[in-house]
Amino acid sequence: MTDIAITREDEGEAGRYVARMESIEGEGEITFTRPRDGVISANHTNVPPSMAGRGVARALLDEMLADARRSGFRIIPVCAYVRGQYARHPEWADLFTTKP
C-alpha cells in the first residue's frame, strides 16, 4: 500500500487538509473555515475515485484531530463524514463542539 502524505493549506479564514499518494492521480481533502478563534468548521470531505478504499478520508480526519490536539482548537463537525466518525468515537468528545 502506498503511503498517504497529508499537508494543511491555510488561506486566511479557510483552508484544507490535503492527501496525496505517490503514483496515484488526484488529491483528497477536508475543507474547513474558522468561524471564531479556537474553532474550525470541518465543512466537506472529498476523496476522488482514484483514491477510494485506501483509508484516505480517515487519514485526513486523523491528521485534523492530531492538529487539534497539538494546536488546541475544537472542531465543528458540519461534514457528514466527520459527523459520522465523531458519532462512532465518543473518546473524541474533547475535540468537538457544536457551537459555531
Secondary structure, DSSP 4 states (H G I P E B T S, - for coil): -PPEEEEEEEETTEEEEEEEETTEEEEEEEEEEEEETTEEEEEEEE--GGGTTSSHHHHHHHHHHHHHHHHT-EEEE-SHHHHHHHHH-GGGGGGB----
